[in-house]
Amino acid sequence: MKTIFIAIFSILLGLNAVAGEFNILSFGAVADGKTMNTAFIQSAIDKANQSGGGIVLVPAGAFLTGSIVLKTGVELRLEKN
């Protein structure tokens, strides 16, 4: 029983270590309300998914986008404003 608990705890710690934050600005997104940012946002989502999951951060601003596809293990976080 103790071995199972240690194994599960280790797995959970490992998952937390893999998850990161992916700011769409780092992928080229521009918050001017005019630039189409779909490809930049999707790139951040894809990278988070390929990295084992994480948070895609959309900072405050006006980001123009079309349809995006969320993927397993990815959280889309929108900042206020």
PDB file of N, CA, C and O in Angstrom:
ATOM      1  N   MET A   1       0.828  -1.201   0.000  1.00  0.00           N
ATOM      2  CA  MET A   1       0.000   0.000   0.000  1.00  0.00           C
ATOM      3  C   MET A   1       0.868   1.259   0.000  1.00  0.00           C
ATOM      4  O   MET A   1       0.589   2.223  -0.714  1.00  0.00           O
ATOM      5  N   LYS A   2       1.927   1.230   0.817  1.00  0.00           N
ATOM      6  CA  LYS A   2       2.822   2.382   0.889  1.00  0.00           C
ATOM      7  C   LYS A   2       3.500   2.618  -0.459  1.00  0.00           C
ATOM      8  O   LYS A   2       3.691   3.765  -0.863  1.00  0.00           O
ATOM      9  N   THR A   3       3.864   1.543  -1.155  1.00  0.00           N
ATOM     10  CA  THR A   3       4.524   1.652  -2.454  1.00  0.00           C
ATOM     11  C   THR A   3       3.583   2.282  -3.481  1.00  0.00           C
ATOM     12  O   THR A   3       4.008   3.112  -4.284  1.00  0.00           O
ATOM     13  N   ILE A   4       2.323   1.895  -3.458  1.00  0.00           N
ATOM     14  CA  ILE A   4       1.341   2.464  -4.393  1.00  0.00           C
ATOM     15  C   ILE A   4       1.181   3.960  -4.141  1.00  0.00           C
ATOM     16  O   ILE A   4       1.139   4.744  -5.090  1.00  0.00           O
ATOM     17  N   PHE A   5       1.091   4.365  -2.871  1.00  0.00           N
ATOM     18  CA  PHE A   5       0.964   5.777  -2.528  1.00  0.00           C
ATOM     19  C   PHE A   5       2.164   6.567  -3.032  1.00  0.00           C
ATOM     20  O   PHE A   5       2.001   7.647  -3.599  1.00  0.00           O
ATOM     21  N   ILE A   6       3.355   6.043  -2.833  1.00  0.00           N
ATOM     22  CA  ILE A   6       4.572   6.731  -3.281  1.00  0.00           C
ATOM     23  C   ILE A   6       4.587   6.840  -4.806  1.00  0.00           C
ATOM     24  O   ILE A   6       4.971   7.877  -5.346  1.00  0.00           O
ATOM     25  N   ALA A   7       4.176   5.786  -5.499  1.00  0.00           N
ATOM     26  CA  ALA A   7       4.156   5.810  -6.962  1.00  0.00           C
ATOM     27  C   ALA A   7       3.172   6.850  -7.478  1.00  0.00           C
ATOM     28  O   ALA A   7       3.499   7.610  -8.389  1.00  0.00           O
ATOM     29  N   ILE A   8       1.978   6.895  -6.912  1.00  0.00           N
ATOM     30  CA  ILE A   8       0.970   7.875  -7.334  1.00  0.00           C
ATOM     31  C   ILE A   8       1.445   9.288  -7.030  1.00  0.00           C
ATOM     32  O   ILE A   8       1.288  10.181  -7.863  1.00  0.00           O
ATOM     33  N   PHE A   9       2.019   9.505  -5.861  1.00  0.00           N
ATOM     34  CA  PHE A   9       2.530  10.815  -5.478  1.00  0.00           C
ATOM     35  C   PHE A   9       3.628  11.263  -6.445  1.00  0.00           C
ATOM     36  O   PHE A   9       3.668  12.430  -6.836  1.00  0.00           O
ATOM     37  N   SER A  10       4.509  10.354  -6.828  1.00  0.00           N
ATOM     38  CA  SER A  10       5.591  10.678  -7.759  1.00  0.00           C
ATOM     39  C   SER A  10       5.048  11.065  -9.125  1.00  0.00           C
ATOM     40  O   SER A  10       5.544  11.994  -9.762  1.00  0.00           O
ATOM     41  N   ILE A  11       4.023  10.344  -9.570  1.00  0.00           N
ATOM     42  CA  ILE A  11       3.411  10.654 -10.862  1.00  0.00           C
ATOM     43  C   ILE A  11       2.789  12.048 -10.830  1.00  0.00           C
ATOM     44  O   ILE A  11       2.960  12.834 -11.762  1.00  0.00           O
ATOM     45  N   LEU A  12       2.074  12.346  -9.761  1.00  0.00           N
ATOM     46  CA  LEU A  12       1.448  13.671  -9.653  1.00  0.00           C
ATOM     47  C   LEU A  12       2.484  14.779  -9.632  1.00  0.00           C
ATOM     48  O   LEU A  12       2.293  15.817 -10.266  1.00  0.00           O
ATOM     49  N   LEU A  13       3.563  14.579  -8.923  1.00  0.00           N
ATOM     50  CA  LEU A  13       4.634  15.580  -8.905  1.00  0.00           C
ATOM     51  C   LEU A  13       5.228  15.752 -10.294  1.00  0.00           C
ATOM     52  O   LEU A  13       5.534  16.871 -10.706  1.00  0.00           O
ATOM     53  N   GLY A  14       5.390  14.665 -11.008  1.00  0.00           N
ATOM     54  CA  GLY A  14       5.932  14.716 -12.358  1.00  0.00           C
ATOM     55  C   GLY A  14       5.030  15.478 -13.301  1.00  0.00           C
ATOM     56  O   GLY A  14       5.518  16.236 -14.139  1.00  0.00           O
ATOM     57  N   LEU A  15       3.722  15.298 -13.188  1.00  0.00           N
ATOM     58  CA  LEU A  15       2.788  16.018 -14.049  1.00  0.00           C
ATOM     59  C   LEU A  15       2.834  17.510 -13.782  1.00  0.00           C
ATOM     60  O   LEU A  15       2.764  18.313 -14.713  1.00  0.00           O
ATOM     61  N   ASN A  16       2.950  17.881 -12.533  1.00  0.00           N
ATOM     62  CA  ASN A  16       3.034  19.303 -12.200  1.00  0.00           C
ATOM     63  C   ASN A  16       4.307  19.927 -12.730  1.00  0.00           C
ATOM     64  O   ASN A  16       4.310  21.094 -13.122  1.00  0.00           O
ATOM     65  N   ALA A  17       5.379  19.170 -12.749  1.00  0.00           N
ATOM     66  CA  ALA A  17       6.656  19.691 -13.228  1.00  0.00           C
ATOM     67  C   ALA A  17       6.622  19.914 -14.747  1.00  0.00           C
ATOM     68  O   ALA A  17       7.286  20.817 -15.257  1.00  0.00           O
ATOM     69  N   VAL A  18       5.841  19.084 -15.475  1.00  0.00           N
ATOM     70  CA  VAL A  18       5.772  19.185 -16.928  1.00  0.00           C
ATOM     71  C   VAL A  18       4.933  20.384 -17.356  1.00  0.00           C
ATOM     72  O   VAL A  18       5.281  21.091 -18.302  1.00  0.00           O
ATOM     73  N   ALA A  19       3.833  20.606 -16.655  1.00  0.00           N
ATOM     74  CA  ALA A  19       2.919  21.680 -17.033  1.00  0.00           C
ATOM     75  C   ALA A  19       3.613  23.032 -16.941  1.00  0.00           C
ATOM     76  O   ALA A  19       4.281  23.330 -15.951  1.00  0.00           O
ATOM     77  N   GLY A  20       3.453  23.833 -17.961  1.00  0.00           N
ATOM     78  CA  GLY A  20       4.056  25.153 -17.977  1.00  0.00           C
ATOM     79  C   GLY A  20       3.049  26.187 -18.437  1.00  0.00           C
ATOM     80  O   GLY A  20       1.880  25.886 -18.678  1.00  0.00           O
ATOM     81  N   GLU A  21       3.527  27.396 -18.551  1.00  0.00           N
ATOM     82  CA  GLU A  21       2.684  28.490 -19.016  1.00  0.00           C
ATOM     83  C   GLU A  21       3.213  28.973 -20.357  1.00  0.00           C
ATOM     84  O   GLU A  21       4.417  29.163 -20.527  1.00  0.00           O
ATOM     85  N   PHE A  22       2.314  29.167 -21.298  1.00  0.00           N
ATOM     86  CA  PHE A  22       2.662  29.555 -22.655  1.00  0.00           C
ATOM     87  C   PHE A  22       1.904  30.838 -22.990  1.00  0.00           C
ATOM     88  O   PHE A  22       0.717  30.805 -23.315  1.00  0.00           O
ATOM     89  N   ASN A  23       2.602  31.962 -22.908  1.00  0.00           N
ATOM     90  CA  ASN A  23       2.011  33.270 -23.173  1.00  0.00           C
ATOM     91  C   ASN A  23       1.943  33.468 -24.682  1.00  0.00           C
ATOM     92  O   ASN A  23       2.949  33.318 -25.375  1.00  0.00           O
ATOM     93  N   ILE A  24       0.764  33.805 -25.191  1.00  0.00           N
ATOM     94  CA  ILE A  24       0.613  33.940 -26.643  1.00  0.00           C
ATOM     95  C   ILE A  24       1.482  35.058 -27.227  1.00  0.00           C
ATOM     96  O   ILE A  24       1.801  35.040 -28.415  1.00  0.00           O
ATOM     97  N   LEU A  25       1.864  36.026 -26.397  1.00  0.00           N
ATOM     98  CA  LEU A  25       2.754  37.089 -26.882  1.00  0.00           C
ATOM     99  C   LEU A  25       4.106  36.520 -27.299  1.00  0.00           C
ATOM    100  O   LEU A  25       4.746  37.040 -28.212  1.00  0.00           O
ATOM    101  N   SER A  26       4.538  35.456 -26.633  1.00  0.00           N
ATOM    102  CA  SER A  26       5.807  34.805 -26.959  1.00  0.00           C
ATOM    103  C   SER A  26       5.745  34.077 -28.295  1.00  0.00           C
ATOM    104  O   SER A  26       6.780  33.720 -28.858  1.00  0.00           O
ATOM    105  N   PHE A  27       4.547  33.858 -28.801  1.00  0.00           N
ATOM    106  CA  PHE A  27       4.362  33.162 -30.074  1.00  0.00           C
ATOM    107  C   PHE A  27       4.053  34.140 -31.207  1.00  0.00           C
ATOM    108  O   PHE A  27       3.792  33.726 -32.337  1.00  0.00           O
ATOM    109  N   GLY A  28       4.084  35.443 -30.898  1.00  0.00           N
ATOM    110  CA  GLY A  28       3.907  36.466 -31.926  1.00  0.00           C
ATOM    111  C   GLY A  28       2.588  37.208 -31.909  1.00  0.00           C
ATOM    112  O   GLY A  28       2.372  38.089 -32.740  1.00  0.00           O
ATOM    113  N   ALA A  29       1.696  36.876 -30.980  1.00  0.00           N
ATOM    114  CA  ALA A  29       0.395  37.550 -30.929  1.00  0.00           C
ATOM    115  C   ALA A  29       0.551  39.033 -30.614  1.00  0.00           C
ATOM    116  O   ALA A  29       1.461  39.438 -29.890  1.00  0.00           O
ATOM    117  N   VAL A  30      -0.352  39.833 -31.171  1.00  0.00           N
ATOM    118  CA  VAL A  30      -0.334  41.277 -30.988  1.00  0.00           C
ATOM    119  C   VAL A  30      -1.718  41.724 -30.517  1.00  0.00           C
ATOM    120  O   VAL A  30      -2.735  41.354 -31.105  1.00  0.00           O
ATOM    121  N   ALA A  31      -1.743  42.524 -29.450  1.00  0.00           N
ATOM    122  CA  ALA A  31      -3.010  42.960 -28.841  1.00  0.00           C
ATOM    123  C   ALA A  31      -3.465  44.315 -29.360  1.00  0.00           C
ATOM    124  O   ALA A  31      -3.727  45.230 -28.579  1.00  0.00           O
ATOM    125  N   ASP A  32      -3.560  44.442 -30.688  1.00  0.00           N
ATOM    126  CA  ASP A  32      -3.952  45.739 -31.245  1.00  0.00           C
ATOM    127  C   ASP A  32      -5.391  45.752 -31.764  1.00  0.00           C
ATOM    128  O   ASP A  32      -5.861  46.786 -32.240  1.00  0.00           O
ATOM    129  N   GLY A  33      -6.090  44.630 -31.681  1.00  0.00           N
ATOM    130  CA  GLY A  33      -7.463  44.559 -32.165  1.00  0.00           C
ATOM    131  C   GLY A  33      -7.577  44.520 -33.677  1.00  0.00           C
ATOM    132  O   GLY A  33      -8.688  44.529 -34.207  1.00  0.00           O
ATOM    133  N   LYS A  34      -6.452  44.476 -34.388  1.00  0.00           N
ATOM    134  CA  LYS A  34      -6.444  44.472 -35.852  1.00  0.00           C
ATOM    135  C   LYS A  34      -5.735  43.256 -36.430  1.00  0.00           C
ATOM    136  O   LYS A  34      -6.133  42.732 -37.471  1.00  0.00           O
ATOM    137  N   THR A  35      -4.682  42.809 -35.751  1.00  0.00           N
ATOM    138  CA  THR A  35      -3.876  41.689 -36.220  1.00  0.00           C
ATOM    139  C   THR A  35      -4.613  40.375 -35.986  1.00  0.00           C
ATOM    140  O   THR A  35      -5.121  40.138 -34.890  1.00  0.00           O
ATOM    141  N   MET A  36      -4.676  39.511 -37.018  1.00  0.00           N
ATOM    142  CA  MET A  36      -5.289  38.193 -36.869  1.00  0.00           C
ATOM    143  C   MET A  36      -4.292  37.284 -36.139  1.00  0.00           C
ATOM    144  O   MET A  36      -3.215  36.987 -36.656  1.00  0.00           O
ATOM    145  N   ASN A  37      -4.665  36.853 -34.941  1.00  0.00           N
ATOM    146  CA  ASN A  37      -3.771  36.104 -34.051  1.00  0.00           C
ATOM    147  C   ASN A  37      -4.066  34.605 -33.984  1.00  0.00           C
ATOM    148  O   ASN A  37      -3.503  33.906 -33.141  1.00  0.00           O
ATOM    149  N   THR A  38      -4.927  34.109 -34.847  1.00  0.00           N
ATOM    150  CA  THR A  38      -5.334  32.707 -34.780  1.00  0.00           C
ATOM    151  C   THR A  38      -4.140  31.757 -34.794  1.00  0.00           C
ATOM    152  O   THR A  38      -4.059  30.864 -33.950  1.00  0.00           O
ATOM    153  N   ALA A  39      -3.222  31.930 -35.722  1.00  0.00           N
ATOM    154  CA  ALA A  39      -2.071  31.020 -35.848  1.00  0.00           C
ATOM    155  C   ALA A  39      -1.170  31.089 -34.612  1.00  0.00           C
ATOM    156  O   ALA A  39      -0.630  30.068 -34.188  1.00  0.00           O
ATOM    157  N   PHE A  40      -1.002  32.276 -34.032  1.00  0.00           N
ATOM    158  CA  PHE A  40      -0.154  32.424 -32.854  1.00  0.00           C
ATOM    159  C   PHE A  40      -0.771  31.725 -31.640  1.00  0.00           C
ATOM    160  O   PHE A  40      -0.074  31.060 -30.874  1.00  0.00           O
ATOM    161  N   ILE A  41      -2.072  31.885 -31.477  1.00  0.00           N
ATOM    162  CA  ILE A  41      -2.770  31.256 -30.353  1.00  0.00           C
ATOM    163  C   ILE A  41      -2.753  29.740 -30.527  1.00  0.00           C
ATOM    164  O   ILE A  41      -2.512  29.007 -29.567  1.00  0.00           O
ATOM    165  N   GLN A  42      -3.009  29.269 -31.746  1.00  0.00           N
ATOM    166  CA  GLN A  42      -3.003  27.822 -31.989  1.00  0.00           C
ATOM    167  C   GLN A  42      -1.620  27.240 -31.784  1.00  0.00           C
ATOM    168  O   GLN A  42      -1.492  26.116 -31.299  1.00  0.00           O
ATOM    169  N   SER A  43      -0.584  27.978 -32.142  1.00  0.00           N
ATOM    170  CA  SER A  43       0.792  27.510 -31.914  1.00  0.00           C
ATOM    171  C   SER A  43       1.075  27.332 -30.430  1.00  0.00           C
ATOM    172  O   SER A  43       1.719  26.362 -30.032  1.00  0.00           O
ATOM    173  N   ALA A  44       0.600  28.255 -29.617  1.00  0.00           N
ATOM    174  CA  ALA A  44       0.793  28.152 -28.172  1.00  0.00           C
ATOM    175  C   ALA A  44       0.035  26.942 -27.616  1.00  0.00           C
ATOM    176  O   ALA A  44       0.550  26.227 -26.756  1.00  0.00           O
ATOM    177  N   ILE A  45      -1.180  26.717 -28.102  1.00  0.00           N
ATOM    178  CA  ILE A  45      -1.968  25.554 -27.681  1.00  0.00           C
ATOM    179  C   ILE A  45      -1.261  24.264 -28.077  1.00  0.00           C
ATOM    180  O   ILE A  45      -1.147  23.343 -27.268  1.00  0.00           O
ATOM    181  N   ASP A  46      -0.789  24.196 -29.309  1.00  0.00           N
ATOM    182  CA  ASP A  46      -0.100  23.002 -29.792  1.00  0.00           C
ATOM    183  C   ASP A  46       1.165  22.724 -28.987  1.00  0.00           C
ATOM    184  O   ASP A  46       1.440  21.577 -28.636  1.00  0.00           O
ATOM    185  N   LYS A  47       1.929  23.764 -28.696  1.00  0.00           N
ATOM    186  CA  LYS A  47       3.169  23.600 -27.919  1.00  0.00           C
ATOM    187  C   LYS A  47       2.861  23.118 -26.500  1.00  0.00           C
ATOM    188  O   LYS A  47       3.558  22.249 -25.977  1.00  0.00           O
ATOM    189  N   ALA A  48       1.836  23.670 -25.885  1.00  0.00           N
ATOM    190  CA  ALA A  48       1.449  23.226 -24.542  1.00  0.00           C
ATOM    191  C   ALA A  48       1.055  21.755 -24.561  1.00  0.00           C
ATOM    192  O   ALA A  48       1.439  20.994 -23.673  1.00  0.00           O
ATOM    193  N   ASN A  49       0.299  21.359 -25.559  1.00  0.00           N
ATOM    194  CA  ASN A  49      -0.119  19.966 -25.684  1.00  0.00           C
ATOM    195  C   ASN A  49       1.083  19.046 -25.901  1.00  0.00           C
ATOM    196  O   ASN A  49       1.169  17.987 -25.280  1.00  0.00           O
ATOM    197  N   GLN A  50       2.004  19.437 -26.769  1.00  0.00           N
ATOM    198  CA  GLN A  50       3.200  18.643 -27.051  1.00  0.00           C
ATOM    199  C   GLN A  50       4.107  18.539 -25.839  1.00  0.00           C
ATOM    200  O   GLN A  50       4.874  17.585 -25.715  1.00  0.00           O
ATOM    201  N   SER A  51       4.024  19.518 -24.943  1.00  0.00           N
ATOM    202  CA  SER A  51       4.854  19.538 -23.734  1.00  0.00           C
ATOM    203  C   SER A  51       4.211  18.758 -22.591  1.00  0.00           C
ATOM    204  O   SER A  51       4.722  18.762 -21.471  1.00  0.00           O
ATOM    205  N   GLY A  52       3.111  18.101 -22.864  1.00  0.00           N
ATOM    206  CA  GLY A  52       2.444  17.324 -21.831  1.00  0.00           C
ATOM    207  C   GLY A  52       1.341  18.075 -21.117  1.00  0.00           C
ATOM    208  O   GLY A  52       0.794  17.582 -20.130  1.00  0.00           O
ATOM    209  N   GLY A  53       1.007  19.253 -21.597  1.00  0.00           N
ATOM    210  CA  GLY A  53      -0.056  20.055 -21.003  1.00  0.00           C
ATOM    211  C   GLY A  53       0.477  21.336 -20.411  1.00  0.00           C
ATOM    212  O   GLY A  53       1.684  21.504 -20.233  1.00  0.00           O
ATOM    213  N   GLY A  54      -0.433  22.233 -20.111  1.00  0.00           N
ATOM    214  CA  GLY A  54      -0.046  23.504 -19.518  1.00  0.00           C
ATOM    215  C   GLY A  54      -1.118  24.548 -19.711  1.00  0.00           C
ATOM    216  O   GLY A  54      -2.238  24.257 -20.130  1.00  0.00           O
ATOM    217  N   ILE A  55      -0.747  25.764 -19.395  1.00  0.00           N
ATOM    218  CA  ILE A  55      -1.664  26.901 -19.458  1.00  0.00           C
ATOM    219  C   ILE A  55      -1.263  27.790 -20.625  1.00  0.00           C
ATOM    220  O   ILE A  55      -0.106  28.193 -20.741  1.00  0.00           O
ATOM    221  N   VAL A  56      -2.223  28.090 -21.487  1.00  0.00           N
ATOM    222  CA  VAL A  56      -2.012  29.072 -22.544  1.00  0.00           C
ATOM    223  C   VAL A  56      -2.603  30.375 -22.024  1.00  0.00           C
ATOM    224  O   VAL A  56      -3.807  30.487 -21.797  1.00  0.00           O
ATOM    225  N   LEU A  57      -1.734  31.345 -21.843  1.00  0.00           N
ATOM    226  CA  LEU A  57      -2.134  32.622 -21.249  1.00  0.00           C
ATOM    227  C   LEU A  57      -2.427  33.653 -22.331  1.00  0.00           C
ATOM    228  O   LEU A  57      -1.599  33.929 -23.199  1.00  0.00           O
ATOM    229  N   VAL A  58      -3.628  34.210 -22.254  1.00  0.00           N
ATOM    230  CA  VAL A  58      -4.012  35.338 -23.111  1.00  0.00           C
ATOM    231  C   VAL A  58      -4.044  36.554 -22.194  1.00  0.00           C
ATOM    232  O   VAL A  58      -4.977  36.716 -21.407  1.00  0.00           O
ATOM    233  N   PRO A  59      -3.023  37.416 -22.291  1.00  0.00           N
ATOM    234  CA  PRO A  59      -2.972  38.578 -21.410  1.00  0.00           C
ATOM    235  C   PRO A  59      -4.043  39.606 -21.758  1.00  0.00           C
ATOM    236  O   PRO A  59      -4.721  39.487 -22.778  1.00  0.00           O
ATOM    237  N   ALA A  60      -4.188  40.601 -20.917  1.00  0.00           N
ATOM    238  CA  ALA A  60      -5.148  41.674 -21.166  1.00  0.00           C
ATOM    239  C   ALA A  60      -4.854  42.321 -22.515  1.00  0.00           C
ATOM    240  O   ALA A  60      -3.693  42.501 -22.884  1.00  0.00           O
ATOM    241  N   GLY A  61      -5.894  42.663 -23.238  1.00  0.00           N
ATOM    242  CA  GLY A  61      -5.724  43.303 -24.537  1.00  0.00           C
ATOM    243  C   GLY A  61      -6.813  42.857 -25.494  1.00  0.00           C
ATOM    244  O   GLY A  61      -7.670  42.047 -25.142  1.00  0.00           O
ATOM    245  N   ALA A  62      -6.772  43.387 -26.697  1.00  0.00           N
ATOM    246  CA  ALA A  62      -7.748  43.053 -27.732  1.00  0.00           C
ATOM    247  C   ALA A  62      -7.066  42.171 -28.769  1.00  0.00           C
ATOM    248  O   ALA A  62      -6.303  42.660 -29.603  1.00  0.00           O
ATOM    249  N   PHE A  63      -7.342  40.864 -28.716  1.00  0.00           N
ATOM    250  CA  PHE A  63      -6.733  39.900 -29.632  1.00  0.00           C
ATOM    251  C   PHE A  63      -7.789  39.410 -30.613  1.00  0.00           C
ATOM    252  O   PHE A  63      -8.769  38.782 -30.214  1.00  0.00           O
ATOM    253  N   LEU A  64      -7.590  39.695 -31.884  1.00  0.00           N
ATOM    254  CA  LEU A  64      -8.488  39.235 -32.931  1.00  0.00           C
ATOM    255  C   LEU A  64      -8.114  37.797 -33.286  1.00  0.00           C
ATOM    256  O   LEU A  64      -6.941  37.499 -33.515  1.00  0.00           O
ATOM    257  N   THR A  65      -9.113  36.897 -33.333  1.00  0.00           N
ATOM    258  CA  THR A  65      -8.839  35.502 -33.657  1.00  0.00           C
ATOM    259  C   THR A  65     -10.017  34.858 -34.350  1.00  0.00           C
ATOM    260  O   THR A  65     -11.161  35.293 -34.213  1.00  0.00           O
ATOM    261  N   GLY A  66      -9.713  33.807 -35.101  1.00  0.00           N
ATOM    262  CA  GLY A  66     -10.734  32.951 -35.682  1.00  0.00           C
ATOM    263  C   GLY A  66     -10.886  31.731 -34.794  1.00  0.00           C
ATOM    264  O   GLY A  66     -10.606  31.786 -33.597  1.00  0.00           O
ATOM    265  N   SER A  67     -11.327  30.636 -35.381  1.00  0.00           N
ATOM    266  CA  SER A  67     -11.526  29.395 -34.626  1.00  0.00           C
ATOM    267  C   SER A  67     -10.194  28.797 -34.203  1.00  0.00           C
ATOM    268  O   SER A  67      -9.229  28.776 -34.967  1.00  0.00           O
ATOM    269  N   ILE A  68     -10.163  28.310 -32.964  1.00  0.00           N
ATOM    270  CA  ILE A  68      -8.998  27.592 -32.441  1.00  0.00           C
ATOM    271  C   ILE A  68      -9.474  26.232 -31.956  1.00  0.00           C
ATOM    272  O   ILE A  68     -10.660  26.035 -31.693  1.00  0.00           O
ATOM    273  N   VAL A  69      -8.543  25.300 -31.839  1.00  0.00           N
ATOM    274  CA  VAL A  69      -8.854  23.952 -31.369  1.00  0.00           C
ATOM    275  C   VAL A  69      -8.096  23.714 -30.081  1.00  0.00           C
ATOM    276  O   VAL A  69      -6.866  23.664 -30.076  1.00  0.00           O
ATOM    277  N   LEU A  70      -8.839  23.564 -28.971  1.00  0.00           N
ATOM    278  CA  LEU A  70      -8.211  23.236 -27.698  1.00  0.00           C
ATOM    279  C   LEU A  70      -7.834  21.764 -27.702  1.00  0.00           C
ATOM    280  O   LEU A  70      -8.476  20.952 -28.368  1.00  0.00           O
ATOM    281  N   LYS A  71      -6.794  21.426 -26.958  1.00  0.00           N
ATOM    282  CA  LYS A  71      -6.313  20.049 -26.931  1.00  0.00           C
ATOM    283  C   LYS A  71      -6.202  19.547 -25.502  1.00  0.00           C
ATOM    284  O   LYS A  71      -6.219  20.324 -24.548  1.00  0.00           O
ATOM    285  N   THR A  72      -6.088  18.245 -25.375  1.00  0.00           N
ATOM    286  CA  THR A  72      -6.013  17.589 -24.079  1.00  0.00           C
ATOM    287  C   THR A  72      -4.884  18.161 -23.235  1.00  0.00           C
ATOM    288  O   THR A  72      -3.762  18.337 -23.709  1.00  0.00           O
ATOM    289  N   GLY A  73      -5.197  18.446 -21.984  1.00  0.00           N
ATOM    290  CA  GLY A  73      -4.188  18.915 -21.030  1.00  0.00           C
ATOM    291  C   GLY A  73      -3.896  20.401 -21.114  1.00  0.00           C
ATOM    292  O   GLY A  73      -3.008  20.895 -20.419  1.00  0.00           O
ATOM    293  N   VAL A  74      -4.628  21.122 -21.953  1.00  0.00           N
ATOM    294  CA  VAL A  74      -4.366  22.545 -22.151  1.00  0.00           C
ATOM    295  C   VAL A  74      -5.492  23.371 -21.520  1.00  0.00           C
ATOM    296  O   VAL A  74      -6.674  23.151 -21.784  1.00  0.00           O
ATOM    297  N   GLU A  75      -5.090  24.321 -20.685  1.00  0.00           N
ATOM    298  CA  GLU A  75      -6.041  25.260 -20.090  1.00  0.00           C
ATOM    299  C   GLU A  75      -5.850  26.613 -20.760  1.00  0.00           C
ATOM    300  O   GLU A  75      -4.730  27.123 -20.815  1.00  0.00           O
ATOM    301  N   LEU A  76      -6.918  27.195 -21.265  1.00  0.00           N
ATOM    302  CA  LEU A  76      -6.864  28.524 -21.863  1.00  0.00           C
ATOM    303  C   LEU A  76      -7.249  29.526 -20.784  1.00  0.00           C
ATOM    304  O   LEU A  76      -8.385  29.530 -20.309  1.00  0.00           O
ATOM    305  N   ARG A  77      -6.305  30.371 -20.399  1.00  0.00           N
ATOM    306  CA  ARG A  77      -6.534  31.339 -19.319  1.00  0.00           C
ATOM    307  C   ARG A  77      -6.572  32.744 -19.904  1.00  0.00           C
ATOM    308  O   ARG A  77      -5.601  33.196 -20.511  1.00  0.00           O
ATOM    309  N   LEU A  78      -7.698  33.435 -19.721  1.00  0.00           N
ATOM    310  CA  LEU A  78      -7.872  34.798 -20.210  1.00  0.00           C
ATOM    311  C   LEU A  78      -7.760  35.774 -19.056  1.00  0.00           C
ATOM    312  O   LEU A  78      -8.509  35.677 -18.083  1.00  0.00           O
ATOM    313  N   GLU A  79      -6.826  36.719 -19.155  1.00  0.00           N
ATOM    314  CA  GLU A  79      -6.717  37.753 -18.129  1.00  0.00           C
ATOM    315  C   GLU A  79      -7.798  38.804 -18.336  1.00  0.00           C
ATOM    316  O   GLU A  79      -8.273  39.014 -19.451  1.00  0.00           O
ATOM    317  N   LYS A  80      -8.172  39.450 -17.261  1.00  0.00           N
ATOM    318  CA  LYS A  80      -9.201  40.487 -17.296  1.00  0.00           C
ATOM    319  C   LYS A  80      -8.746  41.666 -18.178  1.00  0.00           C
ATOM    320  O   LYS A  80      -7.567  42.018 -18.210  1.00  0.00           O
ATOM    321  N   ASN A  81      -9.695  42.250 -18.876  1.00  0.00           N
ATOM    322  CA  ASN A  81      -9.492  43.392 -19.767  1.00  0.00           C
ATOM    323  C   ASN A  81      -8.786  42.965 -21.041  1.00  0.00           C
ATOM    324  O   ASN A  81      -8.530  43.795 -21.913  1.00  0.00           O
TER     325      ASN A  81
END
